[in-house]
């Protein structure tokens, strides 16, 4: 049985207060994430269909809080809960949130490529992301 730990994950990204470590195993990606600031993920999904993440995710929230937003509803996940985020979501994540997430690799790869590109662009204009985060950050916490 394949297994992976946060420390052994082969890919590491640390941008805009999001620490992401992940490893692909048999067509699925296991992701360990920690958020060091409140963040509205919606600006990071710009460029994906409907400007929303199209990858499904199954996860466990170790600490913090996430609000998944869909066109028709919002779902709040708190520390200690397992969750399923269906395709077509954005998310607001509270500072201090830590999670382990499982996703099919193909749709996740597309979402990660767009979100990392948007994060990198925000590094040259961080106020664009900060403004959207400040406007919605209070709702995530």
C-alpha positions in Angstrom: 0.0 0.0 0.0 1.5 3.4 -1.0 1.8 5.9 1.8 3.2 9.4 2.2 3.9 11.9 5.0 3.9 15.6 4.9 7.7 15.6 5.4 8.3 13.2 2.5 6.0 14.9 -0.1 8.0 15.4 -3.3 6.6 18.8 -4.3 6.7 21.9 -2.0 5.2 25.4 -2.7 5.2 28.3 -0.4 3.5 31.3 -1.9 1.4 34.1 -0.4 1.2 32.5 3.0 0.1 29.1 1.7 2.4 26.2 2.4 1.5 23.3 0.1 3.2 19.9 0.0 2.0 17.2 -2.3 2.7 13.8 -3.8 1.0 11.9 -6.6 0.1 8.2 -6.0 -1.7 6.0 -8.5 -3.6 8.8 -10.3 -4.5 10.7 -7.1 -2.7 13.5 -5.3 -2.3 13.8 -1.6 -1.9 17.4 -0.5 -0.8 18.7 2.9 -1.7 22.5 3.2 -1.2 25.1 5.9 -2.5 28.6 5.7 -0.6 31.4 7.4 -3.2 34.1 6.5 -6.8 34.5 5.7 -7.3 34.0 2.0 -10.1 34.1 -0.5 -9.2 31.5 -3.2 -11.6 32.9 -5.8 -8.9 35.2 -7.4 -6.6 32.2 -7.7 -9.2 30.3 -9.8 -9.5 33.0 -12.4 -9.0 31.4 -15.8 -10.5 28.1 -14.9 -14.0 27.2 -16.3 -16.5 29.5 -14.6 -13.6 30.9 -12.6 -14.0 28.0 -10.1 -12.0 24.9 -9.2 -13.2 22.0 -11.3 -11.4 19.3 -9.3 -13.2 17.3 -6.6 -11.4 17.1 -3.2 -11.9 14.8 -0.2 -10.1 16.0 2.9 -9.8 16.3 6.6 -9.5 19.7 8.3 -7.0 19.4 11.1 -7.4 23.0 12.3 -9.1 26.2 11.2 -12.1 26.7 8.9 -12.9 26.7 5.2 -16.0 28.0 3.5 -16.6 26.4 0.2 -18.7 28.6 -2.2 -20.7 27.1 -5.0 -23.1 29.0 -7.4 -26.1 27.8 -5.3 -24.8 27.5 -1.7 -22.0 27.7 0.8 -20.7 24.9 3.0 -18.6 25.5 6.1 -16.1 23.0 7.3 -14.4 23.3 10.7 -11.5 21.6 12.5 -12.0 17.8 13.0 -14.4 17.4 10.1 -13.9 15.3 6.9 -15.2 17.0 3.8 -16.0 16.6 0.1 -15.7 19.7 -2.1 -17.4 19.0 -5.4 -16.3 20.5 -8.7 -17.3 24.1 -9.3 -16.2 25.7 -6.0 -14.2 28.5 -4.6 -13.1 28.7 -1.0 -12.3 31.2 1.8 -9.7 29.8 4.2 -9.0 31.1 7.7 -5.4 31.7 8.9 -4.2 28.8 10.9 -6.1 26.2 8.8 -4.2 23.0 8.2 -5.6 20.1 6.1 -4.9 16.9 4.3 -6.7 16.5 1.0 -7.1 13.8 -1.7 -7.8 14.7 -5.3 -7.8 13.0 -8.8 -4.5 14.2 -10.3 -5.7 15.3 -13.8 -8.2 18.0 -12.8 -6.1 19.0 -9.8 -3.1 19.6 -12.0 -5.1 22.1 -14.2 -6.3 23.9 -11.1 -2.9 24.1 -9.5 -1.3 25.4 -12.7 -3.8 28.2 -12.9 -3.7 29.0 -9.1 0.1 29.0 -9.0 0.3 31.3 -12.1 -2.3 33.6 -10.4 -0.3 33.5 -7.1 2.9 34.3 -8.9 1.3 37.3 -10.7 0.0 38.5 -7.3 3.5 38.6 -6.0 4.2 41.5 -8.4 0.9 43.1 -7.3 0.0 41.7 -3.9 -2.5 44.4 -3.2 -4.8 42.9 -5.8 -5.1 39.7 -3.8 -4.9 41.4 -0.5 -7.9 43.7 -1.4 -10.1 40.7 -2.3 -8.9 38.8 0.8 -9.6 41.7 3.2 -13.0 42.1 1.7 -13.9 38.5 2.4 -11.5 37.5 5.1 -13.8 38.3 8.0 -16.3 35.8 6.6 -13.7 33.0 6.6 -12.6 33.4 10.2 
